[in-house]
Amino acid sequence: MTDQRPKRSLIMAGFVACLAFSVPAGLMAAEEEPGAERIAKAVVVLREMIDLPEEGLPSRILERCHGIAVIPGVIKAAYGFGGQYGRGLVVIRNEDGTWSNPVFISLIGGSLGWQIGVQKADVVLVFKTGKSIDNIAAGKVTLGADLSVTAGPVGRSAEASTDLDMEAEIYSYSRSKGLFAGISIKGASIQIDKDANRAFYGDAGLTSQDILYDRTLKAPDVVEDLKAALRKKTAPRI
């Protein structure tokens, strides 16, 4: 029987080469994007999402959620290799309606319902349960496998619905070319970005749970911009 190993090695080498060219150089670099910059990008996404009068994210969904993740500028690798990659953050909504400090995350791989011609999009995930947030805070999870996810409703039709119910654990949305819509996203993994959290909060001993649930934790001032953007879309709980 002919030895197939050299042929397989060549195929694998070609795959790796395609992946290297398809993923932007900035994503392959070891240097981490500063946490303050990541928060600033998330604030822009939230504000533009909120300002869409007809097709924005419904207030009722945010007011009933347990948390939200914002991943600005998710990149779609070319040639169909490499899937998607993006860096963002996740926050939880406390029982009194206030928002927690952010935990930095990465979104890697998986399948997104990309529009034709789109190579980059902002992704927003809205979490129905506290359990789904806890699973993410504990480490790596895969959307569609560890946590159920579905494209979320948008606009006034969802706001006007009297029987709106979040059937999946996560509602997913995307914004590209000025449009905001529910998006199918499955197979992508969400991982805690420990290096970014350590650099931003200046404490290597902090866990994701500490950041999300310790309300005495002091965070850099830029976090207040993020919380203000979220408060604009949600009313305090009574």
C-alpha positions as CSV (number, residue, x, y, z in Angstrom):
1,M,0.0,0.0,0.0
2,T,1.3,3.4,-0.9
3,D,2.3,5.6,2.1
4,Q,-0.2,8.5,2.2
5,R,1.6,10.4,5.0
6,P,3.7,12.7,2.7
7,K,0.5,13.6,0.7
8,R,-1.4,14.4,3.9
9,S,1.4,16.5,5.2
10,L,1.4,18.6,2.0
11,I,-2.4,19.0,2.3
12,M,-2.1,20.1,6.0
13,A,0.7,22.5,5.1
14,G,-1.4,24.1,2.4
15,F,-4.3,24.5,4.8
16,V,-2.1,26.2,7.4
17,A,-0.7,28.5,4.7
18,C,-4.2,29.5,3.5
19,L,-5.2,30.2,7.1
20,A,-2.2,32.4,7.7
21,F,-3.1,34.5,4.7
22,S,-6.8,34.6,5.4
23,V,-6.6,35.9,9.0
24,P,-5.5,39.5,9.2
25,A,-2.0,40.0,10.6
26,G,-3.3,42.0,13.6
27,L,-5.2,39.0,14.8
28,M,-2.1,36.8,14.7
29,A,0.0,39.2,16.7
30,A,0.8,38.4,20.2
31,E,0.2,41.9,21.5
32,E,-3.2,42.3,23.1
33,E,-5.6,45.0,22.3
34,P,-5.8,47.3,25.4
35,G,-8.9,46.8,27.5
36,A,-9.8,50.5,27.4
37,E,-9.8,50.4,23.6
38,R,-12.0,47.4,23.6
39,I,-14.5,49.0,25.9
40,A,-14.6,52.2,23.7
41,K,-15.4,50.1,20.7
42,A,-18.1,48.2,22.6
43,V,-19.7,51.6,23.7
44,V,-19.8,52.7,20.0
45,V,-21.6,49.5,19.0
46,L,-24.1,49.8,21.9
47,R,-24.9,53.5,21.1
48,E,-25.4,52.9,17.4
49,M,-27.5,49.9,18.1
50,I,-29.7,51.8,20.6
51,D,-30.1,54.7,18.2
52,L,-31.6,52.6,15.4
53,P,-35.3,53.7,15.6
54,E,-36.9,50.9,13.6
55,E,-34.6,47.9,13.8
56,G,-32.6,48.2,17.0
57,L,-32.4,45.7,19.9
58,P,-35.7,45.8,21.8
59,S,-35.6,47.3,25.2
60,R,-37.8,44.6,26.6
61,I,-35.2,42.0,25.8
62,L,-32.4,43.8,27.5
63,E,-34.6,44.5,30.5
64,R,-35.3,40.8,30.9
65,C,-31.8,39.5,30.3
66,H,-29.2,38.4,32.8
67,G,-26.2,39.7,30.7
68,I,-24.9,40.8,27.4
69,A,-21.7,40.3,25.4
70,V,-20.4,42.8,22.8
71,I,-17.8,41.6,20.3
72,P,-16.9,44.5,18.0
73,G,-15.4,43.8,14.6
74,V,-15.6,40.0,14.3
75,I,-13.5,39.0,11.3
76,K,-14.5,36.4,8.8
77,A,-11.4,34.6,7.5
78,A,-11.1,34.3,3.7
79,Y,-11.4,31.2,1.6
80,G,-13.7,29.6,4.1
81,F,-10.8,28.6,6.4
82,G,-10.4,29.7,10.0
83,G,-14.0,30.6,10.8
84,Q,-14.4,33.8,12.7
85,Y,-12.4,35.6,15.3
86,G,-13.2,38.6,17.6
87,R,-12.4,40.1,21.0
88,G,-15.0,41.6,23.2
89,L,-16.5,41.7,26.7
90,V,-19.4,40.4,28.7
91,V,-21.3,42.0,31.6
92,I,-24.2,40.9,33.8
93,R,-27.3,42.8,34.9
94,N,-27.6,42.8,38.7
95,E,-30.9,42.2,40.5
96,D,-31.4,46.0,41.0
97,G,-30.9,46.7,37.3
98,T,-27.3,48.0,37.5
99,W,-24.5,46.5,35.4
100,S,-21.4,44.7,36.4
101,N,-17.8,45.4,35.5
102,P,-16.8,43.8,32.2
103,V,-14.9,40.5,31.7
104,F,-12.9,40.4,28.5
105,I,-13.6,37.4,26.1
106,S,-12.6,36.1,22.8
107,L,-15.0,34.5,20.2
108,I,-13.3,31.9,18.0
109,G,-14.4,29.7,15.1
110,G,-17.9,28.5,14.4
111,S,-20.5,29.4,11.8
112,L,-22.1,32.8,11.5
113,G,-25.0,33.8,9.2
114,W,-22.9,36.3,7.3
115,Q,-24.4,38.5,4.6
116,I,-23.0,38.3,1.1
117,G,-19.9,40.5,0.8
118,V,-19.5,41.1,4.5
119,Q,-16.1,40.2,6.0
120,K,-16.5,42.1,9.3
121,A,-19.4,42.6,11.7
122,D,-20.2,43.5,15.3
123,V,-21.7,40.7,17.3
124,V,-24.0,41.1,20.3
125,L,-25.2,38.2,22.5
126,V,-28.0,38.6,25.0
127,F,-28.1,36.0,27.8
128,K,-31.4,34.7,29.1
129,T,-30.2,33.0,32.3
130,G,-27.6,33.5,35.0
131,K,-26.5,29.9,34.4
132,S,-25.3,30.7,30.9
133,I,-23.2,33.6,32.2
134,D,-21.8,31.3,35.0
135,N,-20.8,28.8,32.3
136,I,-18.9,31.4,30.4
137,A,-17.2,32.8,33.5
138,A,-16.1,29.3,34.4
139,G,-14.1,28.9,31.2
140,K,-14.6,28.0,27.6
141,V,-18.1,27.2,26.1
142,T,-19.4,26.4,22.6
143,L,-22.5,28.2,21.3
144,G,-25.1,25.7,20.1
145,A,-23.6,22.9,22.0
146,D,-22.9,24.0,25.6
147,L,-25.4,26.8,25.3
148,S,-28.5,27.1,23.0
149,V,-28.5,30.1,20.8
150,T,-30.9,31.6,18.2
151,A,-31.2,34.7,16.1
152,G,-32.9,37.4,18.2
153,P,-36.0,39.5,17.2
154,V,-35.4,43.2,16.4
155,G,-37.3,46.4,16.1
156,R,-40.8,47.6,17.1
157,S,-42.5,44.4,16.3
158,A,-40.7,42.7,19.2
159,E,-41.3,45.7,21.5
160,A,-45.0,45.5,20.7
161,S,-45.3,41.8,21.3
162,T,-47.2,40.9,24.5
163,D,-46.0,37.3,24.6
164,L,-42.3,37.8,23.8
165,D,-40.4,34.9,25.3
166,M,-36.7,34.1,25.1
167,E,-36.8,30.4,24.1
168,A,-33.1,29.9,23.7
169,E,-30.5,30.6,26.4
170,I,-28.9,33.3,24.1
171,Y,-30.2,35.7,21.5
172,S,-27.6,36.6,18.9
173,Y,-27.4,39.8,16.8
174,S,-25.0,41.4,14.3
175,R,-24.4,44.8,12.8
176,S,-22.7,45.3,9.5
177,K,-22.9,48.1,6.9
178,G,-25.2,50.0,9.2
179,L,-27.8,47.2,9.5
180,F,-28.7,45.5,12.7
181,A,-30.3,42.1,12.7
182,G,-30.6,38.7,14.3
183,I,-27.9,36.3,13.2
184,S,-27.4,32.6,13.3
185,I,-24.3,31.7,15.2
186,K,-23.3,28.1,16.1
187,G,-20.1,26.3,16.9
188,A,-18.2,29.3,18.0
189,S,-16.4,29.1,21.3
190,I,-16.3,31.9,23.9
191,Q,-13.2,31.9,26.0
192,I,-12.1,34.2,28.9
193,D,-9.3,36.5,27.9
194,K,-7.3,36.2,31.1
195,D,-4.4,38.3,29.8
196,A,-6.7,41.2,29.0
197,N,-8.4,41.0,32.4
198,R,-5.1,40.9,34.3
199,A,-3.7,43.9,32.4
200,F,-6.9,45.9,32.7
201,Y,-7.6,45.3,36.4
202,G,-4.0,45.0,37.5
203,D,-4.6,41.9,39.6
204,A,-3.5,38.5,38.4
205,G,-5.5,36.8,41.2
206,L,-8.9,38.1,40.0
207,T,-11.2,35.5,38.6
208,S,-14.0,36.1,36.1
209,Q,-16.5,35.6,39.0
210,D,-14.7,38.2,41.1
211,I,-15.0,40.8,38.2
212,L,-18.7,40.1,37.5
213,Y,-20.1,39.6,41.0
214,D,-17.8,41.7,43.4
215,R,-19.6,45.0,43.4
216,T,-16.8,46.6,45.6
217,L,-14.2,46.0,42.9
218,K,-12.9,49.3,41.6
219,A,-12.5,49.5,37.8
220,P,-10.9,52.1,35.5
221,D,-13.1,55.1,34.8
222,V,-13.7,54.0,31.2
223,V,-16.1,51.3,32.5
224,E,-18.6,54.0,33.5
225,D,-19.0,54.9,29.8
226,L,-20.0,51.3,29.1
227,K,-22.5,51.2,32.0
228,A,-24.0,54.5,30.9
229,A,-24.6,53.2,27.4
230,L,-26.4,50.2,28.8
231,R,-28.5,52.3,31.2
232,K,-29.8,54.3,28.3
233,K,-31.5,51.1,27.0
234,T,-32.7,49.7,30.2
235,A,-34.8,51.0,33.1
236,P,-33.8,50.2,36.7
237,R,-35.6,47.4,38.4
238,I,-37.9,48.2,41.3
